[in-house]
């Protein structure tokens, strides 16, 4: 008993010095996310946006019920989100596995057999009689996390689970952007198709008039040929809009995991672009760096890599556990009697003497952490670049649309004036047609510019990282100590 007492005292002394091996994780002071110049305003000079918080459900700014229904259905049934959900369940199960390592464990065993033992195994020259032998036993043990190896494993598993959650959030915002983009494509294709048909109708009238003028001796064959060429060129554009419309519908069908005929009513015939009747809210750099899921994913990978250094370092030290067992082994008829009973308890130390490979694994873990930090910095810088680039491009698209809108208004005024002159007999019918066709061409260019602005809005919201929250509290990004 004295030996057991001394062992317990020694074990207590060891446990009193418990500490976590490896570095404690915190955001490095020199990480790019800590840079003050990345925390400020994102609004560029002349940009038609406002530095206000980005709404979680940014697509609702369009106030389009059909679009809201499309996004809702996609979030419910999309296959990519189902894969992300399965990955998240797996990551959480891995956390549970890490948490269950160490601590208390127990086992129970029971067996019976007809046994012929070897006499010489017991240093006997005679044959041992055949007997019915039973074995009953219960054992339990507690593994001490003396060096914090198991705790570091839990930290790594939890950080990886957080990274998996961030990846699922990235899949969500990408899905929403794809749905809005596909819906916008369908609407723009329908709108531009109708404008193209109107332009084709006007060109047909112009061609007919040119032919009649030629037949009356007031024109030549070159004018007719030029007009017919223009008519055929316009007619050749119609299948392109049909293809854009169908490809947008096919895209929606895939994103929602539904057949075309089960898409919400009115989607296929949408002929007006989704429109946001306010300045776009973009927030600031500090909010962007907290909001973007890919940044959180990279930061959590850095935390996991840091914890793995402690796991690798813990392999250099012994494992210590304390166990107890009780049981009975012997002939079945004698089980439970004093000669067959046994019990025991005490500490157990298990140590694999480290080799060079153990220390190499520590250096490997440290190198992985350095790479994770570099990737984290790259993701942060890329997020700022993507957002600033999207802002600049969106501003340029708005300026171009504004100029085309002025040109379209001017063309409309010219067409109206020419038509009044024609009605008063001061202009020819051909001049009236040409002025109207010019106006229609400008409408087509403006419609294309509106589509580009709408797509630019989607790209900007995607760069801002809005739309992943879905009404839940995100896992916190580790703060500075």
Secondary structure, DSSP 4 states (H G I P E B T S, - for coil): -HHHHHHHHHHHHHHHT----SPPP---TTSGGG-GGGSSB-PPTT-SEE--PPPTTGGGGG--HHHHHHHHHHHHH-HHHHHHHHHHHHHHHHHHHHHHSSEEEEEEEEEEEEE---TGGGT-SSPPPPEEEEEEEEEEEEEE-TTSHHHHHHHHHHHHHHHHHHHHHHHHHHHHHHHHHHHHHHHHHHHHHHHHHHHHHHHHHHHHHHHHHHHTTSS-HHHHHHHHHHHHHHHHHHHHHHHHHHHHHHHHHHHHTS-GGGSPTTSTT--S-----SPEE--BHHHHHHH-HHHHHHHHHHHHHHHHHHHHHHTTS-EEEEEEEEEEEEEGGGTTSTTTEEEEEEEEEE-----HHHHHHHHHHHHHHHHHHHHHHHHHHHHHHHHHHHHHHHHHHHHHHHHHHHHHHHHHHHHHHHHHHHHTTSS-HHHHHHHHHHHHHHHHHHHHHHHHHHHHHHHHHHHHT-S--TTSPPPPPPPP-
